[in-house]
Amino acid sequence: VNFKCIEIKDFAESLLLHAGRRRIFFSATIGNPKMFCEELGLKSEETAFIRVGYSSFPLKNRPVYTRETGGLLTRGGQSDSDWKRTAETLIEILEQHPNQQGMILPYTDKIERKLSQLIQDLSPKQYKRLIQHDKSAHGRDAALDDWKSSKGGVIMSTYLNQGFDGKEAAFCIVVKLPHLSLGDVRTAKKMKANPAWYNQQTGIALAQMCGRAVRSRTEKAKIGR
């Protein structure tokens, strides 16, 4: 059983903010400053935001490709043909990078299972490149070690959505927009109270996923969504 606060702002002061009279938050995914203040219970008139409008990472090193050729993996659009079209698109991208390491970020366990099985059925050759893991820490770490030392391995994992340094990857595939599950009670309540919050969480998660492969200004990777 998990207990989560629907709103953290009433507890932020006692849990975090009291630690200093001045606090500095660093993040590339703060999103909407007004909403950030509301979430943490910060007073907007006492809070300053500094927005850096450039990146030292060259655009040519991190191109993002948006594609509509895959299937619609929405809540109401997960037909057999949608799943197959998505798997075929993944196989096509893997064939374009035959000897390069890559990442596939499926976002949910269900998507990972379905697409992994379809890739195995449709292209055993590309399936052999996939590296997956169970949900244990040992299994995950072993898979990551295998991937980092591989030649042309493609790791497929929901664990890598954020906070992972995947500089070995020459390409990164984000299978679908990372909408939070409305089956989660807290998410459903917060979305009902403020739909803009839900959209912002999707944007933040997508930005995190797109940033997994390029971790410095000299690294290069193609990002596909």
C-alpha positions in Angstrom: 0.0 0.0 0.0 1.4 3.4 -1.0 0.3 6.6 0.7 0.9 9.8 -1.4 0.0 13.4 -0.8 -2.3 14.8 -3.4 -0.8 18.2 -2.8 2.6 18.6 -1.3 2.5 22.4 -0.8 1.1 22.1 2.7 4.0 20.0 3.8 6.9 21.5 1.7 7.9 24.0 4.3 8.4 21.4 7.1 9.9 18.7 4.9 12.2 20.8 2.7 12.0 24.5 2.5 12.8 25.2 6.2 16.4 24.0 5.6 17.4 27.5 4.4 16.2 31.1 4.2 17.2 31.1 0.5 16.8 28.1 -1.8 18.1 27.6 -5.3 16.5 25.0 -7.5 18.3 23.8 -10.6 16.3 21.9 -13.3 15.9 21.8 -17.0 12.3 20.6 -16.6 10.7 23.1 -14.2 8.1 23.9 -16.8 5.6 26.6 -15.9 7.0 28.8 -13.1 3.6 29.7 -11.7 2.7 26.1 -11.4 6.0 25.2 -9.9 5.4 27.8 -7.1 1.9 26.5 -6.6 3.1 22.9 -6.3 5.7 23.7 -3.6 3.8 26.4 -1.8 6.3 29.1 -2.8 5.2 32.8 -2.7 5.5 34.0 -6.3 6.3 37.6 -5.1 9.3 36.2 -3.2 10.5 33.8 -5.9 12.8 34.7 -8.9 13.2 32.6 -12.0 16.2 32.7 -14.2 15.5 31.2 -17.6 18.5 30.2 -19.8 17.3 30.5 -23.4 20.1 28.6 -25.0 21.8 25.2 -24.8 25.5 24.6 -25.2 24.6 21.3 -26.8 24.7 21.9 -30.6 21.4 21.2 -32.3 23.1 19.2 -35.1 24.3 16.7 -32.4 20.8 16.0 -31.1 18.2 16.0 -33.9 14.7 15.0 -32.9 12.5 13.2 -35.4 8.8 13.0 -35.0 7.1 10.2 -36.9 3.5 9.3 -37.5 4.1 6.0 -39.2 3.7 3.9 -36.1 0.4 2.8 -34.6 -1.7 4.9 -32.2 -1.0 3.5 -28.8 -3.6 5.6 -27.1 -6.1 4.2 -24.6 -8.6 3.7 -27.3 -6.3 3.0 -30.2 -4.4 -0.1 -29.3 -5.6 -2.4 -32.1 -3.6 -5.3 -33.4 -2.8 -3.3 -36.5 -1.6 -0.4 -34.3 0.8 -2.6 -32.4 2.1 -4.2 -35.6 2.7 -0.9 -37.3 4.6 0.3 -34.3 6.8 -2.8 -34.2 7.5 -2.5 -37.9 8.6 1.1 -37.4 10.9 0.1 -34.6 12.4 -2.7 -36.8 12.9 -0.2 -39.7 14.8 2.2 -37.4 17.0 -0.7 -36.0 17.8 -1.7 -39.6 19.0 1.8 -40.3 21.5 1.5 -37.4 22.8 -2.1 -37.9 26.1 -1.7 -35.9 25.2 1.0 -33.4 24.0 0.9 -29.9 20.6 2.3 -29.2 17.8 2.7 -26.6 14.1 2.0 -26.9 12.0 3.7 -24.2 8.6 2.0 -24.2 7.3 3.9 -21.1 5.1 1.1 -19.7 5.7 -2.6 -19.1 2.8 -3.5 -21.3 4.2 -1.7 -24.3 7.6 -3.3 -23.7 6.1 -6.8 -23.6 3.9 -6.4 -26.6 6.5 -4.8 -28.8 9.3 -7.2 -27.8 7.1 -10.2 -28.7 6.1 -8.6 -32.1 9.7 -7.8 -32.9 10.7 -11.4 -32.2 7.9 -12.6 -34.5 8.5 -10.1 -37.3 12.3 -9.9 -37.3 14.3 -12.5 -35.3 17.5 -10.9 -36.5 16.7 -7.5 -34.9 15.2 -9.2 -31.8 18.6 -10.7 -31.1 19.9 -7.2 -30.6 17.4 -6.4 -27.8 18.7 -6.4 -24.3 16.0 -6.4 -21.5 15.9 -7.1 -17.8 13.6 -8.1 -15.0 12.5 -5.7 -12.3 15.3 -6.6 -9.8 18.2 -4.3 -9.3 20.6 -7.1 -10.1 18.9 -8.0 -13.3 18.8 -4.3 -14.3 22.4 -3.6 -13.6 23.5 -6.8 -15.4 21.6 -5.8 -18.5 23.0 -2.3 -18.5 26.6 -3.7 -18.2 25.8 -6.0 -21.2 24.5 -3.2 -23.2 27.4 -0.8 -22.5 29.9 -3.4 -23.6 27.9 -4.6 -26.6 28.4 -4.0 -30.3 25.1 -2.9 -31.7 23.0 -3.8 -28.7 19.7 -2.1 -28.2 18.4 -1.8 -24.6 14.7 -1.8 -24.2 13.6 -0.7 -20.7 11.0 1.4 -18.8 13.7 2.0 -16.1 15.7 4.4 -18.3 13.0 7.1 -18.8 14.9 9.6 -16.6 18.1 10.1 -14.7 20.0 7.6 -16.8 23.3 8.3 -18.6 23.0 6.6 -22.0 25.9 8.3 -23.7 26.8 5.0 -25.5 23.6 5.3 -27.6 23.7 6.5 -31.1 19.9 6.7 -31.2 17.1 6.8 -28.8 13.4 5.9 -29.6 10.6 7.2 -27.5 7.7 4.9 -28.4 4.8 7.1 -27.3 4.0 10.3 -25.4 4.4 9.5 -21.7 1.0 10.4 -20.4 0.6 9.6 -16.7 -1.9 6.8 -16.0 -5.3 8.0 -15.1 -5.8 4.8 -13.2 -3.6 6.3 -10.5 -6.0 7.9 -8.0 -3.6 10.8 -7.2 -3.0 11.6 -10.9 -6.7 11.5 -11.7 -7.6 13.9 -8.8 -4.8 16.3 -9.8 -5.8 16.3 -13.4 -9.4 17.0 -12.5 -8.4 19.9 -10.4 -6.0 21.3 -13.0 -5.8 19.8 -16.5 -2.7 22.0 -17.2 -0.8 20.1 -14.6 -1.4 16.8 -16.4 -0.2 18.3 -19.7 2.9 19.7 -18.1 3.8 16.4 -16.5 3.7 14.8 -20.0 6.0 17.5 -21.4 8.5 17.1 -18.5 8.6 13.3 -18.9 9.1 13.6 -22.7 11.9 16.1 -22.2 13.6 13.7 -19.8 13.3 10.8 -22.2 14.7 12.7 -25.1 17.7 13.7 -23.1 18.9 10.2 -22.2 21.4 9.7 -25.1 23.1 13.1 -25.3 24.8 13.9 -22.0 27.5 16.4 -23.1 28.1 19.0 -25.8 30.4 16.7 -27.7 28.1 13.6 -27.8 25.8 12.8 -30.7 22.6 10.8 -31.0 19.4 10.8 -33.0 16.2 10.9 -31.0 13.0 9.6 -32.6 9.4 10.0 -31.2 
